[in-house]
Amino acid sequence: MNSKNHWLRIAKMLWDLSPLRVLALIVVTVAVSVVPAVQLQLTASAVQTVADAITAGGVGEHGSAVLAVGLLILAVSVFAHLLGVWHGYLDSVLRLHLSTAVGEEVMRKGTRMDLQDYESADSYDKLQRAFQESSGSRIHQLFTDTLGFARELITILSVSAVLFSWNFWVAVLILLSPIPSAIAQMWYGKKMYEIEYGRAADRRRLFYLQYLTTTDHSFKEVRLFQLGEHLIGAYRDQVRRFLKVDRDLTRRQSVSLGVFGLLSVLISAGALVFAMLSTMETGRLGELAGYLQAIGIVQASGHSLLVGVANLFENKLFVSNLFELFDLPERQIRGGNRAFPAKLRQGIEFRDVSFTYPGTEDQVLDRVSFTLPAGNCVALVGQNGAGKTTLVKLLTRLYEPTGGQILLEGVPIEEYDLEELRRNLGVIFQDYIKYELPVRDNIGFGQIEHRADTARVRRAAEASGADSIVDTLPDGYDAMLGRHFENGHQLSGGQWQKVALARAFMRAAPIVVLDEPTASIDAEAETEIFQRFRSIADSSTSLLVAHRFSTVRIADKIIVIEGGKLVEQGTHAELMRLGGHYAYLFNLQAAGYQPEHT
Ligand SMILES: Nc1ncnc2c1ncn2[C@@H]1O[C@H](COP(=O)(O)OP(=O)(O)OP(=O)(O)O)[C@@H](O)[C@H]1O
């Protein structure tokens, strides 16, 4: 996308936020820009009137002229001061509005992306970079830089008009004077930016190393595996590599700034000599004062103008990342118009379902076919990496099968309205979230619109066994969980899992999918939870991924997956009779619970 489009988008965003403020900012910027030229004229007039008064031998008839110029200088200074304050105010308010709007848009974008964007290393990297670099202040900076560019340009043009009206060659020299030092500065800025841009991946690695040594999440392993020194060493090595490059660049910058800056000084001095000669010719002493002031203004504005161009370029690249993020395609997975059935009669069927993760070659599921009859509980078992969670992701439509079909009541699942389908699914994944929020949210998020309904939250907690944990907390359902915020209560792994399970039960959905929901819960509590779950949700159709066979055996049907293929299915008794893979795994686990000599 070209920069013109960027600019139009930013202008539109700002305009939509506050058209009056944008207009006011533009007007104020133009007004602020011409102040230096006016002040230049006034300085020249002030010196000239005073000089004329002295030449005339006293204030006398020149008194009123001196007073008038004095009052004008005062008025312009007050005006310039007030304009400056107003400019700053408008700029800050627009920045605040823009940061808020962009921050919100970035979050919204995050919620609209597909799981695939988060799970593929390539797109995740892109997404994270865009999220990290995309702040509203970058956009605002681009806007401010552009306005700043316009302001300096107007200042230089208006000051030039005054200078050229006095003396052509002095004007040319004064305007040339800032160029050499600004070029040196620009070159350095561009080089530094290129280097930093190329360091993006290394910077993230540094950030990660710091993260590992400074968060509660990694503290235990870092301390007990004694990784601290290793991590600090890796950090130091990387920073030293940066330092070497930066030092070389800074040295070269100093040399070039020294040489080019000298050239700027020489041109300014030349301009001053010319100005003195010209004043001696014209006798207009006021202009000499004006030239002296102009050298300062042009040096500052010219420098800002040229360096501002480099900043503009740099910010434009960052802003491109943000717009790239905004333009990423959303929600490729779409639903149809079909309403979700009032009651499930047939259930769900996986028909020859195959799947390969995007950007990979391996077929993770290979023509898997089975049914999940309405009102039944089906368990999925299989070794790590067999494809169980992938099946859950397909059923919940986080991914689309690359082959075959999933049918709900005999109709392809993609024909159902996606939002409605998801509303009718109660799901908990093995990597569930431990929300650092009150218990009410942790459970109520399962059905956000009933979050305030304590009776309902309590029923869900009772079903998962989380109620006994909540009873011990001082604020009950309003108690804060986790350690990140004040008065938070940290739970054990199993307790967190019961809370997460309550979240899935909160929804009272006709289809419940539990992906290893009880891995951290002790066997006794687990059996109890499932018995209760089956009695509460006996009409729901559920899919249960589990490793513990004591849980699995309560299912109406068990599906055994191996290397992405369905290898066996049946009830616990049927599979045991079959004496195949399930029986082998069951016996293996059962043997683990037996004393060695019995
Ligand atoms: N996002 C992904 N991109 C590419 N491959 C993936 C992705 N997620 C999982 N896989 C691969 O798919 C295969 C099946 O993974 P899946 O998570 O479905 O296994 P699982 O049976 O649930 O295992 P576990 O019991 O360990 O949870 C594995 O080989 C895994 O490496």
The ligand as an ORCA input file, in Angstrom:
! r2SCAN-3c Opt
* xyz 0 1
  N      -1.157    -25.965     14.997
  C      -0.546    -27.037     14.536
  N       0.184    -26.976     13.420
  C       0.787    -28.062     12.929
  N       0.732    -29.269     13.490
  C       0.022    -29.415     14.611
  C      -0.659    -28.297     15.201
  N      -1.290    -28.735     16.315
  C      -1.027    -30.064     16.416
  N      -0.246    -30.459     15.393
  C       0.205    -31.821     15.136
  O      -0.938    -32.631     14.940
  C      -0.773    -33.898     15.535
  C      -1.973    -34.198     16.429
  O      -1.986    -33.276     17.482
  P      -3.173    -33.253     18.547
  O      -2.948    -32.055     19.403
  O      -4.464    -33.392     17.851
  O      -2.856    -34.564     19.374
  P      -3.570    -35.157     20.663
  O      -4.000    -36.535     20.309
  O      -4.590    -34.227     21.184
  O      -2.314    -35.236     21.655
  P      -2.222    -35.070     23.244
  O      -2.768    -36.313     23.870
  O      -0.752    -34.958     23.468
  O      -2.977    -33.839     23.609
  C       0.556    -33.865     16.266
  O       1.495    -34.559     15.463
  C       0.921    -32.389     16.333
  O       2.305    -32.229     16.191
*
